[in-house]
Amino acid sequence: MRAVIYPRPNEVTIGEVPVRKPASGEALVKIKSSTICGTDLKILAGKFPGTRFPHIPGHEWSGEVVEVGSNVADLKIGDRVGNEPHVGCGFCPRCLEGLYNLCFNYGKAELGHAHIGFTVNGGLAEYCACSTKALHKLPSNVSYDEGAFTESVGVALYALERARVDPGDSVAILGPGAIGLVAVQIAKKAKGASKVILIGTRDERLRMGTELGADGTVNSATAEDSVKEATQFLGGKGFDVVAEFAGTEEASKQAIQLARRGGRVVLAGSTSPGKNLNVDLSLIVRGHLDIFGSLANPKWICEKGVALISNGSVNVKPLMSGDYKLEQYREALDAFQKRLGGSYRVMIHP
């Protein structure tokens, strides 16, 4: 099969590799849609410690089941599926809690762990064999392109569930990328938030947030101005829930400053090491804040995410750009890096 291959950091080739037969508990999926996101750039640069080169990337994709291994009862040939990247070992304490994204046996394929597109080969190829634990059936009204957002919607949904967004809550979201824009929709349409304010630094992305349901947007020159302007939507009060998807130190600091006393803050953007948070601790202690970290999409929450796409609570179509083949991966990567046509998610169709 043809596949995108990273032979070593900062190198890309398109080559032929064998199709791996599905093992017990696995399915072989013919990839229909795959995407590029910012994490793929970190993997390519060799900044993800669990990746071994040569490597086939791709952790946001969908396709059709064309073969199943033994001991598979939940999927059959012909099923349309979207994927999530994390597959835990299944028996460590975190996996038994449903937190397979925090598996104690991370990177140990011999013990059943897989991080698809990170520690094992992913879906920027014609086929991908993986555990059926990572595959979610797509309803008939969800296209393959929409199904490739299974992981992104799961990330946004899990972060908001970590922060316990309730009907009537006021919510501030920092970071108008693909996941932040999905979070706007979930907070407003699925969780019933009374006010959803989107904060970022790119006007065109903030406009997209308004189109997708944000009650207001903020793009200010300084963090202090952003906090002041955002809270003006609430008459100067802080937010019940603040969700950060920007992945910067400044955004995380703003998130804590935006919360009301007794509020909840979820930090989900800074998944790579090296960033530090410098904040007055009294804001947290005297503010009686709940601070949550949120990583990926455990507890099979992607199943709920697919349902939100299906019932219209989340519209991912405006977040798609491009129609590239595998052979055009370098062009697609360039389009994503330069944000051509918006490029929230660049679509590749093997």
BAVOVEX-377000 format. One record per residue (C-alpha): residue number from 0; residue in one letter; x, y negated, z. Coordinates in Angstrom, 3 decimals. Layout:
# BAVOVEX-377000
<r dose="NUM" mitor="A" X="X" Y="Y" Z="Z"/>
...
//
This chain:
# BAVOVEX-377000
<r dose="0" mitor="M" X="0.000" Y="0.000" Z="0.000"/>
<r dose="1" mitor="R" X="1.012" Y="-3.638" Z="-0.395"/>
<r dose="2" mitor="A" X="1.719" Y="-5.597" Z="2.759"/>
<r dose="3" mitor="V" X="3.172" Y="-8.837" Z="4.044"/>
<r dose="4" mitor="I" X="6.436" Y="-7.925" Z="5.741"/>
<r dose="5" mitor="Y" X="8.642" Y="-9.931" Z="8.069"/>
<r dose="6" mitor="P" X="12.001" Y="-8.122" Z="7.577"/>
<r dose="7" mitor="R" X="13.585" Y="-10.319" Z="10.254"/>
<r dose="8" mitor="P" X="12.779" Y="-13.680" Z="11.843"/>
<r dose="9" mitor="N" X="12.022" Y="-16.477" Z="9.371"/>
<r dose="10" mitor="E" X="11.918" Y="-14.157" Z="6.365"/>
<r dose="11" mitor="V" X="8.857" Y="-13.035" Z="4.372"/>
<r dose="12" mitor="T" X="8.515" Y="-10.424" Z="1.650"/>
<r dose="13" mitor="I" X="5.606" Y="-8.677" Z="-0.034"/>
<r dose="14" mitor="G" X="6.348" Y="-4.995" Z="-0.351"/>
<r dose="15" mitor="E" X="5.068" Y="-1.429" Z="-0.603"/>
<r dose="16" mitor="V" X="4.787" Y="0.632" Z="2.577"/>
<r dose="17" mitor="P" X="3.139" Y="3.993" Z="3.311"/>
<r dose="18" mitor="V" X="-0.469" Y="4.051" Z="4.509"/>
<r dose="19" mitor="R" X="-0.501" Y="5.460" Z="8.043"/>
<r dose="20" mitor="K" X="-3.043" Y="8.229" Z="8.624"/>
<r dose="21" mitor="P" X="-5.374" Y="7.555" Z="11.570"/>
<r dose="22" mitor="A" X="-4.453" Y="9.473" Z="14.707"/>
<r dose="23" mitor="S" X="-6.887" Y="10.776" Z="17.324"/>
<r dose="24" mitor="G" X="-9.242" Y="7.986" Z="18.381"/>
<r dose="25" mitor="E" X="-8.257" Y="5.808" Z="15.427"/>
<r dose="26" mitor="A" X="-9.802" Y="4.635" Z="12.162"/>
<r dose="27" mitor="L" X="-8.210" Y="3.556" Z="8.907"/>
<r dose="28" mitor="V" X="-9.641" Y="0.246" Z="7.718"/>
<r dose="29" mitor="K" X="-9.417" Y="-1.161" Z="4.199"/>
<r dose="30" mitor="I" X="-8.786" Y="-4.850" Z="4.843"/>
<r dose="31" mitor="K" X="-11.267" Y="-7.204" Z="3.190"/>
<r dose="32" mitor="S" X="-10.427" Y="-10.522" Z="4.893"/>
<r dose="33" mitor="S" X="-7.477" Y="-11.627" Z="6.997"/>
<r dose="34" mitor="T" X="-6.370" Y="-15.007" Z="8.306"/>
<r dose="35" mitor="I" X="-3.335" Y="-17.024" Z="9.322"/>
<r dose="36" mitor="C" X="-3.258" Y="-18.807" Z="12.673"/>
<r dose="37" mitor="G" X="-0.617" Y="-20.661" Z="14.662"/>
<r dose="38" mitor="T" X="0.525" Y="-17.543" Z="16.503"/>
<r dose="39" mitor="D" X="1.635" Y="-16.006" Z="13.202"/>
<r dose="40" mitor="L" X="4.168" Y="-18.834" Z="12.888"/>
<r dose="41" mitor="K" X="5.601" Y="-18.004" Z="16.323"/>
<r dose="42" mitor="I" X="5.886" Y="-14.331" Z="15.372"/>
<r dose="43" mitor="L" X="7.604" Y="-15.225" Z="12.091"/>
<r dose="44" mitor="A" X="10.060" Y="-17.452" Z="13.970"/>
<r dose="45" mitor="G" X="10.954" Y="-14.549" Z="16.276"/>
<r dose="46" mitor="K" X="9.536" Y="-16.339" Z="19.313"/>
<r dose="47" mitor="F" X="7.216" Y="-13.520" Z="20.378"/>
<r dose="48" mitor="P" X="9.283" Y="-11.179" Z="22.566"/>
<r dose="49" mitor="G" X="7.198" Y="-8.050" Z="21.951"/>
<r dose="50" mitor="T" X="7.610" Y="-8.049" Z="18.159"/>
<r dose="51" mitor="R" X="10.112" Y="-5.694" Z="16.561"/>
<r dose="52" mitor="F" X="11.272" Y="-6.333" Z="13.019"/>
<r dose="53" mitor="P" X="10.555" Y="-5.377" Z="10.279"/>
<r dose="54" mitor="H" X="6.942" Y="-6.186" Z="11.074"/>
<r dose="55" mitor="I" X="3.556" Y="-6.443" Z="9.328"/>
<r dose="56" mitor="P" X="1.649" Y="-9.379" Z="10.879"/>
<r dose="57" mitor="G" X="-2.086" Y="-10.063" Z="10.994"/>
<r dose="58" mitor="H" X="-4.277" Y="-10.022" Z="14.096"/>
<r dose="59" mitor="E" X="-7.488" Y="-11.661" Z="12.792"/>
<r dose="60" mitor="W" X="-9.100" Y="-9.511" Z="10.127"/>
<r dose="61" mitor="S" X="-12.083" Y="-7.444" Z="9.023"/>
<r dose="62" mitor="G" X="-12.694" Y="-4.567" Z="6.665"/>
<r dose="63" mitor="E" X="-14.359" Y="-1.283" Z="5.844"/>
<r dose="64" mitor="V" X="-13.675" Y="2.022" Z="7.591"/>
<r dose="65" mitor="V" X="-12.393" Y="4.494" Z="4.973"/>
<r dose="66" mitor="E" X="-11.145" Y="7.312" Z="7.211"/>
<r dose="67" mitor="V" X="-11.453" Y="8.354" Z="10.846"/>
<r dose="68" mitor="G" X="-9.211" Y="10.496" Z="12.995"/>
<r dose="69" mitor="S" X="-10.291" Y="13.176" Z="15.415"/>
<r dose="70" mitor="N" X="-12.257" Y="12.351" Z="18.560"/>
<r dose="71" mitor="V" X="-14.038" Y="9.387" Z="16.972"/>
<r dose="72" mitor="A" X="-17.762" Y="9.248" Z="17.676"/>
<r dose="73" mitor="D" X="-18.562" Y="5.537" Z="17.461"/>
<r dose="74" mitor="L" X="-17.529" Y="4.769" Z="13.876"/>
<r dose="75" mitor="K" X="-17.974" Y="6.434" Z="10.503"/>
<r dose="76" mitor="I" X="-16.716" Y="5.969" Z="6.966"/>
<r dose="77" mitor="G" X="-18.387" Y="2.945" Z="5.376"/>
<r dose="78" mitor="D" X="-18.833" Y="0.957" Z="8.577"/>
<r dose="79" mitor="R" X="-17.989" Y="-2.753" Z="8.291"/>
<r dose="80" mitor="V" X="-15.835" Y="-3.918" Z="11.207"/>
<r dose="81" mitor="G" X="-14.016" Y="-6.885" Z="12.682"/>
<r dose="82" mitor="N" X="-11.047" Y="-6.427" Z="14.985"/>
<r dose="83" mitor="E" X="-9.645" Y="-7.685" Z="18.254"/>
<r dose="84" mitor="P" X="-5.880" Y="-7.350" Z="18.777"/>
<r dose="85" mitor="H" X="-5.536" Y="-5.868" Z="22.285"/>
<r dose="86" mitor="V" X="-5.653" Y="-2.138" Z="22.963"/>
<r dose="87" mitor="G" X="-4.666" Y="-1.215" Z="26.504"/>
<r dose="88" mitor="C" X="-3.260" Y="2.054" Z="27.760"/>
<r dose="89" mitor="G" X="-6.639" Y="2.733" Z="29.365"/>
<r dose="90" mitor="F" X="-5.439" Y="3.998" Z="32.735"/>
<r dose="91" mitor="C" X="-3.459" Y="1.238" Z="34.499"/>
<r dose="92" mitor="P" X="-5.264" Y="-0.876" Z="37.139"/>
<r dose="93" mitor="R" X="-5.817" Y="-3.831" Z="34.809"/>
<r dose="94" mitor="C" X="-7.183" Y="-1.662" Z="31.991"/>
<r dose="95" mitor="L" X="-9.565" Y="0.026" Z="34.426"/>
<r dose="96" mitor="E" X="-10.876" Y="-3.442" Z="35.284"/>
<r dose="97" mitor="G" X="-11.467" Y="-4.127" Z="31.594"/>
<r dose="98" mitor="L" X="-8.493" Y="-6.502" Z="31.464"/>
<r dose="99" mitor="Y" X="-6.626" Y="-4.549" Z="28.819"/>
<r dose="100" mitor="N" X="-5.067" Y="-7.831" Z="27.653"/>
<r dose="101" mitor="L" X="-3.027" Y="-7.629" Z="30.882"/>
<r dose="102" mitor="C" X="-2.054" Y="-3.960" Z="30.477"/>
<r dose="103" mitor="F" X="0.807" Y="-2.936" Z="32.779"/>
<r dose="104" mitor="N" X="2.179" Y="-0.777" Z="29.948"/>
<r dose="105" mitor="Y" X="2.369" Y="-3.604" Z="27.421"/>
<r dose="106" mitor="G" X="4.487" Y="-2.675" Z="24.412"/>
<r dose="107" mitor="K" X="4.641" Y="1.032" Z="25.274"/>
<r dose="108" mitor="A" X="3.024" Y="2.643" Z="22.266"/>
<r dose="109" mitor="E" X="3.835" Y="6.085" Z="23.637"/>
<r dose="110" mitor="L" X="1.449" Y="5.349" Z="26.526"/>
<r dose="111" mitor="G" X="-1.364" Y="4.141" Z="24.273"/>
<r dose="112" mitor="H" X="-0.803" Y="0.387" Z="24.329"/>
<r dose="113" mitor="A" X="-1.026" Y="-1.634" Z="21.118"/>
<r dose="114" mitor="H" X="-1.150" Y="-5.355" Z="20.408"/>
<r dose="115" mitor="I" X="-2.228" Y="-5.304" Z="16.784"/>
<r dose="116" mitor="G" X="-0.219" Y="-7.684" Z="14.638"/>
<r dose="117" mitor="F" X="2.181" Y="-8.346" Z="17.530"/>
<r dose="118" mitor="T" X="3.789" Y="-5.148" Z="18.885"/>
<r dose="119" mitor="V" X="2.389" Y="-2.889" Z="16.145"/>
<r dose="120" mitor="N" X="1.652" Y="-3.544" Z="12.490"/>
<r dose="121" mitor="G" X="-1.383" Y="-5.667" Z="11.702"/>
<r dose="122" mitor="G" X="-3.893" Y="-6.510" Z="9.023"/>
<r dose="123" mitor="L" X="-2.023" Y="-8.623" Z="6.486"/>
<r dose="124" mitor="A" X="-1.946" Y="-5.535" Z="4.320"/>
<r dose="125" mitor="E" X="-4.299" Y="-3.462" Z="2.207"/>
<r dose="126" mitor="Y" X="-4.965" Y="-1.054" Z="5.087"/>
<r dose="127" mitor="C" X="-4.564" Y="-0.912" Z="8.845"/>
<r dose="128" mitor="A" X="-4.886" Y="2.126" Z="11.114"/>
<r dose="129" mitor="C" X="-5.771" Y="1.292" Z="14.697"/>
<r dose="130" mitor="S" X="-7.695" Y="2.437" Z="17.754"/>
<r dose="131" mitor="T" X="-11.468" Y="2.260" Z="17.435"/>
<r dose="132" mitor="K" X="-11.375" Y="0.429" Z="20.800"/>
<r dose="133" mitor="A" X="-10.314" Y="-2.636" Z="18.802"/>
<r dose="134" mitor="L" X="-13.054" Y="-2.447" Z="16.172"/>
<r dose="135" mitor="H" X="-16.508" Y="-4.031" Z="16.298"/>
<r dose="136" mitor="K" X="-19.298" Y="-3.220" Z="13.866"/>
<r dose="137" mitor="L" X="-20.423" Y="-6.223" Z="11.841"/>
<r dose="138" mitor="P" X="-24.170" Y="-6.873" Z="11.490"/>
<r dose="139" mitor="S" X="-25.418" Y="-6.921" Z="7.910"/>
<r dose="140" mitor="N" X="-25.747" Y="-10.723" Z="7.936"/>
<r dose="141" mitor="V" X="-22.103" Y="-11.277" Z="8.970"/>
<r dose="142" mitor="S" X="-19.709" Y="-11.425" Z="6.009"/>
<r dose="143" mitor="Y" X="-16.180" Y="-10.048" Z="6.008"/>
<r dose="144" mitor="D" X="-14.809" Y="-13.602" Z="6.117"/>
<r dose="145" mitor="E" X="-16.934" Y="-14.348" Z="9.175"/>
<r dose="146" mitor="G" X="-15.938" Y="-11.001" Z="10.676"/>
<r dose="147" mitor="A" X="-12.286" Y="-12.069" Z="10.512"/>
<r dose="148" mitor="F" X="-13.186" Y="-14.600" Z="13.241"/>
<r dose="149" mitor="T" X="-14.125" Y="-11.832" Z="15.699"/>
<r dose="150" mitor="E" X="-10.972" Y="-12.445" Z="17.720"/>
<r dose="151" mitor="S" X="-11.162" Y="-16.263" Z="17.693"/>
<r dose="152" mitor="V" X="-14.765" Y="-16.326" Z="18.866"/>
<r dose="153" mitor="G" X="-13.877" Y="-13.834" Z="21.600"/>
<r dose="154" mitor="V" X="-11.042" Y="-16.059" Z="22.834"/>
<r dose="155" mitor="A" X="-13.322" Y="-19.116" Z="23.104"/>
<r dose="156" mitor="L" X="-16.178" Y="-17.185" Z="24.686"/>
<r dose="157" mitor="Y" X="-14.008" Y="-15.510" Z="27.319"/>
<r dose="158" mitor="A" X="-12.458" Y="-18.843" Z="28.359"/>
<r dose="159" mitor="L" X="-15.882" Y="-20.412" Z="28.865"/>
<r dose="160" mitor="E" X="-17.120" Y="-17.385" Z="30.754"/>
<r dose="161" mitor="R" X="-14.051" Y="-17.566" Z="32.987"/>
<r dose="162" mitor="A" X="-15.071" Y="-21.146" Z="33.825"/>
<r dose="163" mitor="R" X="-18.698" Y="-20.106" Z="34.447"/>
<r dose="164" mitor="V" X="-20.418" Y="-22.603" Z="32.149"/>
<r dose="165" mitor="D" X="-24.045" Y="-22.837" Z="33.256"/>
<r dose="166" mitor="P" X="-27.076" Y="-24.398" Z="31.514"/>
<r dose="167" mitor="G" X="-27.059" Y="-28.144" Z="32.079"/>
<r dose="168" mitor="D" X="-23.325" Y="-28.380" Z="32.759"/>
<r dose="169" mitor="S" X="-21.231" Y="-31.171" Z="31.280"/>
<r dose="170" mitor="V" X="-18.255" Y="-29.762" Z="29.360"/>
<r dose="171" mitor="A" X="-15.083" Y="-31.383" Z="28.023"/>
<r dose="172" mitor="I" X="-13.051" Y="-29.449" Z="25.454"/>
<r dose="173" mitor="L" X="-9.479" Y="-30.399" Z="24.616"/>
<r dose="174" mitor="G" X="-8.076" Y="-29.283" Z="21.276"/>
<r dose="175" mitor="P" X="-10.184" Y="-29.443" Z="18.070"/>
<r dose="176" mitor="G" X="-8.542" Y="-26.480" Z="16.379"/>
<r dose="177" mitor="A" X="-10.476" Y="-23.408" Z="15.267"/>
<r dose="178" mitor="I" X="-10.932" Y="-22.017" Z="18.779"/>
<r dose="179" mitor="G" X="-11.820" Y="-25.400" Z="20.277"/>
<r dose="180" mitor="L" X="-14.436" Y="-25.971" Z="17.579"/>
<r dose="181" mitor="V" X="-15.899" Y="-22.539" Z="18.239"/>
<r dose="182" mitor="A" X="-15.946" Y="-23.365" Z="21.962"/>
<r dose="183" mitor="V" X="-17.937" Y="-26.546" Z="21.259"/>
<r dose="184" mitor="Q" X="-20.653" Y="-24.459" Z="19.638"/>
<r dose="185" mitor="I" X="-20.700" Y="-21.797" Z="22.337"/>
<r dose="186" mitor="A" X="-20.911" Y="-24.358" Z="25.128"/>
<r dose="187" mitor="K" X="-23.726" Y="-26.293" Z="23.436"/>
<r dose="188" mitor="K" X="-25.781" Y="-23.608" Z="21.729"/>
<r dose="189" mitor="A" X="-25.120" Y="-20.400" Z="23.668"/>
<r dose="190" mitor="K" X="-24.448" Y="-21.711" Z="27.177"/>
<r dose="191" mitor="G" X="-26.865" Y="-24.643" Z="27.154"/>
<r dose="192" mitor="A" X="-24.457" Y="-27.401" Z="28.213"/>
<r dose="193" mitor="S" X="-26.081" Y="-30.813" Z="28.550"/>
<r dose="194" mitor="K" X="-23.078" Y="-32.757" Z="27.220"/>
<r dose="195" mitor="V" X="-20.113" Y="-31.470" Z="25.239"/>
<r dose="196" mitor="I" X="-17.277" Y="-33.912" Z="24.594"/>
<r dose="197" mitor="L" X="-14.390" Y="-32.973" Z="22.288"/>
<r dose="198" mitor="I" X="-10.967" Y="-34.555" Z="22.804"/>
<r dose="199" mitor="G" X="-8.115" Y="-34.475" Z="20.293"/>
<r dose="200" mitor="T" X="-5.698" Y="-36.473" Z="18.174"/>
<r dose="201" mitor="R" X="-6.916" Y="-35.835" Z="14.602"/>
<r dose="202" mitor="D" X="-9.932" Y="-37.841" Z="13.490"/>
<r dose="203" mitor="E" X="-10.903" Y="-35.429" Z="10.710"/>
<r dose="204" mitor="R" X="-11.065" Y="-32.539" Z="13.185"/>
<r dose="205" mitor="L" X="-13.035" Y="-34.580" Z="15.685"/>
<r dose="206" mitor="R" X="-15.542" Y="-35.363" Z="12.926"/>
<r dose="207" mitor="M" X="-15.891" Y="-31.636" Z="12.341"/>
<r dose="208" mitor="G" X="-16.607" Y="-31.261" Z="16.055"/>
<r dose="209" mitor="T" X="-19.473" Y="-33.726" Z="15.775"/>
<r dose="210" mitor="E" X="-20.868" Y="-31.827" Z="12.795"/>
<r dose="211" mitor="L" X="-20.751" Y="-28.610" Z="14.802"/>
<r dose="212" mitor="G" X="-22.593" Y="-30.007" Z="17.801"/>
<r dose="213" mitor="A" X="-20.317" Y="-32.109" Z="20.021"/>
<r dose="214" mitor="D" X="-22.204" Y="-34.949" Z="21.709"/>
<r dose="215" mitor="G" X="-19.162" Y="-37.192" Z="21.531"/>
<r dose="216" mitor="T" X="-15.485" Y="-37.259" Z="20.648"/>
<r dose="217" mitor="V" X="-12.421" Y="-39.033" Z="21.999"/>
<r dose="218" mitor="N" X="-9.162" Y="-39.904" Z="20.258"/>
<r dose="219" mitor="S" X="-7.225" Y="-42.363" Z="22.404"/>
<r dose="220" mitor="A" X="-3.629" Y="-43.488" Z="22.296"/>
<r dose="221" mitor="T" X="-2.781" Y="-42.406" Z="25.850"/>
<r dose="222" mitor="A" X="-3.882" Y="-39.674" Z="28.225"/>
<r dose="223" mitor="E" X="-5.184" Y="-42.247" Z="30.674"/>
<r dose="224" mitor="D" X="-7.352" Y="-43.847" Z="27.989"/>
<r dose="225" mitor="S" X="-8.638" Y="-40.429" Z="26.902"/>
<r dose="226" mitor="V" X="-9.747" Y="-39.567" Z="30.431"/>
<r dose="227" mitor="K" X="-11.383" Y="-42.971" Z="30.908"/>
<r dose="228" mitor="E" X="-13.172" Y="-42.874" Z="27.561"/>
<r dose="229" mitor="A" X="-14.368" Y="-39.277" Z="27.959"/>
<r dose="230" mitor="T" X="-15.813" Y="-39.819" Z="31.432"/>
<r dose="231" mitor="Q" X="-17.700" Y="-42.884" Z="30.187"/>
<r dose="232" mitor="F" X="-20.062" Y="-40.449" Z="28.452"/>
<r dose="233" mitor="L" X="-21.081" Y="-39.387" Z="31.973"/>
<r dose="234" mitor="G" X="-21.225" Y="-42.823" Z="33.513"/>
<r dose="235" mitor="G" X="-17.679" Y="-42.564" Z="34.820"/>
<r dose="236" mitor="K" X="-18.086" Y="-39.166" Z="36.470"/>
<r dose="237" mitor="G" X="-15.918" Y="-36.130" Z="35.878"/>
<r dose="238" mitor="F" X="-17.005" Y="-33.003" Z="34.016"/>
<r dose="239" mitor="D" X="-18.454" Y="-29.840" Z="35.518"/>
<r dose="240" mitor="V" X="-16.216" Y="-27.750" Z="33.251"/>
<r dose="241" mitor="V" X="-13.079" Y="-28.638" Z="31.293"/>
<r dose="242" mitor="A" X="-11.646" Y="-26.176" Z="28.772"/>
<r dose="243" mitor="E" X="-8.172" Y="-26.705" Z="27.291"/>
<r dose="244" mitor="F" X="-7.247" Y="-25.111" Z="23.955"/>
<r dose="245" mitor="A" X="-4.608" Y="-27.616" Z="22.768"/>
<r dose="246" mitor="G" X="-1.583" Y="-25.765" Z="24.126"/>
<r dose="247" mitor="T" X="0.310" Y="-28.859" Z="25.300"/>
<r dose="248" mitor="E" X="1.510" Y="-29.995" Z="28.700"/>
<r dose="249" mitor="E" X="-0.290" Y="-33.311" Z="28.262"/>
<r dose="250" mitor="A" X="-3.619" Y="-31.647" Z="27.479"/>
<r dose="251" mitor="S" X="-3.395" Y="-29.389" Z="30.528"/>
<r dose="252" mitor="K" X="-2.728" Y="-32.401" Z="32.733"/>
<r dose="253" mitor="Q" X="-5.658" Y="-34.247" Z="31.182"/>
<r dose="254" mitor="A" X="-7.890" Y="-31.243" Z="31.781"/>
<r dose="255" mitor="I" X="-7.299" Y="-31.431" Z="35.530"/>
<r dose="256" mitor="Q" X="-7.842" Y="-35.191" Z="35.530"/>
<r dose="257" mitor="L" X="-11.142" Y="-34.834" Z="33.663"/>
<r dose="258" mitor="A" X="-12.810" Y="-32.466" Z="36.124"/>
<r dose="259" mitor="R" X="-15.247" Y="-33.700" Z="38.746"/>
<r dose="260" mitor="R" X="-14.650" Y="-32.892" Z="42.399"/>
<r dose="261" mitor="G" X="-15.589" Y="-29.248" Z="42.823"/>
<r dose="262" mitor="G" X="-15.366" Y="-28.681" Z="39.072"/>
<r dose="263" mitor="R" X="-13.853" Y="-25.842" Z="37.055"/>
<r dose="264" mitor="V" X="-10.886" Y="-26.041" Z="34.691"/>
<r dose="265" mitor="V" X="-9.795" Y="-23.294" Z="32.302"/>
<r dose="266" mitor="L" X="-6.395" Y="-23.479" Z="30.592"/>
<r dose="267" mitor="A" X="-6.231" Y="-21.287" Z="27.502"/>
<r dose="268" mitor="G" X="-3.887" Y="-22.979" Z="25.042"/>
<r dose="269" mitor="S" X="-0.357" Y="-22.448" Z="26.347"/>
<r dose="270" mitor="T" X="0.278" Y="-18.776" Z="25.752"/>
<r dose="271" mitor="S" X="4.005" Y="-19.165" Z="25.013"/>
<r dose="272" mitor="P" X="6.600" Y="-19.759" Z="27.770"/>
<r dose="273" mitor="G" X="8.537" Y="-22.979" Z="28.164"/>
<r dose="274" mitor="K" X="5.807" Y="-25.503" Z="28.985"/>
<r dose="275" mitor="N" X="5.576" Y="-27.050" Z="32.455"/>
<r dose="276" mitor="L" X="2.718" Y="-28.780" Z="34.254"/>
<r dose="277" mitor="N" X="3.540" Y="-31.896" Z="36.260"/>
<r dose="278" mitor="V" X="0.422" Y="-32.976" Z="38.126"/>
<r dose="279" mitor="D" X="-0.426" Y="-34.495" Z="41.504"/>
<r dose="280" mitor="L" X="-1.439" Y="-31.430" Z="43.521"/>
<r dose="281" mitor="S" X="-3.902" Y="-33.475" Z="45.556"/>
<r dose="282" mitor="L" X="-6.055" Y="-33.680" Z="42.427"/>
<r dose="283" mitor="I" X="-6.525" Y="-29.935" Z="42.735"/>
<r dose="284" mitor="V" X="-6.559" Y="-29.547" Z="46.530"/>
<r dose="285" mitor="R" X="-8.637" Y="-32.584" Z="47.484"/>
<r dose="286" mitor="G" X="-10.647" Y="-32.215" Z="44.310"/>
<r dose="287" mitor="H" X="-11.576" Y="-28.682" Z="45.413"/>
<r dose="288" mitor="L" X="-11.038" Y="-27.511" Z="41.826"/>
<r dose="289" mitor="D" X="-11.211" Y="-23.992" Z="40.460"/>
<r dose="290" mitor="I" X="-8.331" Y="-23.564" Z="37.999"/>
<r dose="291" mitor="F" X="-8.417" Y="-20.572" Z="35.666"/>
<r dose="292" mitor="G" X="-5.934" Y="-19.223" Z="33.174"/>
<r dose="293" mitor="S" X="-7.502" Y="-17.417" Z="30.237"/>
<r dose="294" mitor="L" X="-5.690" Y="-15.053" Z="27.896"/>
<r dose="295" mitor="A" X="-7.217" Y="-13.472" Z="24.805"/>
<r dose="296" mitor="N" X="-10.519" Y="-11.610" Z="24.905"/>
<r dose="297" mitor="P" X="-10.756" Y="-8.612" Z="27.244"/>
<r dose="298" mitor="K" X="-13.834" Y="-6.720" Z="28.500"/>
<r dose="299" mitor="W" X="-14.983" Y="-6.128" Z="24.903"/>
<r dose="300" mitor="I" X="-16.308" Y="-9.688" Z="24.893"/>
<r dose="301" mitor="C" X="-15.712" Y="-9.816" Z="21.128"/>
<r dose="302" mitor="E" X="-18.879" Y="-7.743" Z="20.791"/>
<r dose="303" mitor="K" X="-20.805" Y="-10.710" Z="22.217"/>
<r dose="304" mitor="G" X="-18.846" Y="-13.022" Z="19.928"/>
<r dose="305" mitor="V" X="-19.942" Y="-11.138" Z="16.808"/>
<r dose="306" mitor="A" X="-23.539" Y="-11.388" Z="18.039"/>
<r dose="307" mitor="L" X="-23.160" Y="-15.183" Z="18.363"/>
<r dose="308" mitor="I" X="-22.044" Y="-15.388" Z="14.733"/>
<r dose="309" mitor="S" X="-24.939" Y="-13.174" Z="13.694"/>
<r dose="310" mitor="N" X="-27.645" Y="-15.154" Z="15.527"/>
<r dose="311" mitor="G" X="-26.361" Y="-18.523" Z="14.306"/>
<r dose="312" mitor="S" X="-25.034" Y="-19.840" Z="17.618"/>
<r dose="313" mitor="V" X="-21.553" Y="-20.038" Z="16.077"/>
<r dose="314" mitor="N" X="-20.897" Y="-21.182" Z="12.516"/>
<r dose="315" mitor="V" X="-17.363" Y="-20.352" Z="11.393"/>
<r dose="316" mitor="K" X="-17.830" Y="-21.054" Z="7.674"/>
<r dose="317" mitor="P" X="-16.617" Y="-24.690" Z="7.915"/>
<r dose="318" mitor="L" X="-13.396" Y="-23.425" Z="9.513"/>
<r dose="319" mitor="M" X="-12.358" Y="-21.376" Z="6.482"/>
<r dose="320" mitor="S" X="-10.130" Y="-22.590" Z="3.682"/>
<r dose="321" mitor="G" X="-8.411" Y="-20.946" Z="0.759"/>
<r dose="322" mitor="D" X="-8.819" Y="-17.691" Z="-1.133"/>
<r dose="323" mitor="Y" X="-5.370" Y="-16.103" Z="-1.352"/>
<r dose="324" mitor="K" X="-4.096" Y="-12.661" Z="-2.302"/>
<r dose="325" mitor="L" X="-1.312" Y="-10.928" Z="-0.392"/>
<r dose="326" mitor="E" X="1.140" Y="-11.924" Z="-3.116"/>
<r dose="327" mitor="Q" X="0.275" Y="-15.570" Z="-2.398"/>
<r dose="328" mitor="Y" X="1.071" Y="-15.341" Z="1.301"/>
<r dose="329" mitor="R" X="3.876" Y="-17.889" Z="1.140"/>
<r dose="330" mitor="E" X="1.502" Y="-20.379" Z="-0.525"/>
<r dose="331" mitor="A" X="-1.129" Y="-19.651" Z="2.126"/>
<r dose="332" mitor="L" X="1.421" Y="-20.121" Z="4.888"/>
<r dose="333" mitor="D" X="2.490" Y="-23.439" Z="3.388"/>
<r dose="334" mitor="A" X="-1.144" Y="-24.568" Z="3.166"/>
<r dose="335" mitor="F" X="-1.682" Y="-23.707" Z="6.809"/>
<r dose="336" mitor="Q" X="1.463" Y="-25.452" Z="8.007"/>
<r dose="337" mitor="K" X="0.620" Y="-28.600" Z="6.032"/>
<r dose="338" mitor="R" X="-3.059" Y="-28.449" Z="7.038"/>
<r dose="339" mitor="L" X="-4.122" Y="-28.611" Z="3.392"/>
<r dose="340" mitor="G" X="-7.910" Y="-28.736" Z="3.069"/>
<r dose="341" mitor="G" X="-8.300" Y="-28.740" Z="6.839"/>
<r dose="342" mitor="S" X="-6.806" Y="-25.257" Z="7.167"/>
<r dose="343" mitor="Y" X="-8.258" Y="-24.259" Z="10.499"/>
<r dose="344" mitor="R" X="-7.960" Y="-20.687" Z="9.244"/>
<r dose="345" mitor="V" X="-6.499" Y="-19.801" Z="5.854"/>
<r dose="346" mitor="M" X="-8.288" Y="-16.822" Z="4.302"/>
<r dose="347" mitor="I" X="-6.404" Y="-14.005" Z="2.606"/>
<r dose="348" mitor="H" X="-8.189" Y="-11.267" Z="0.676"/>
<r dose="349" mitor="P" X="-6.006" Y="-8.219" Z="-0.013"/>
//
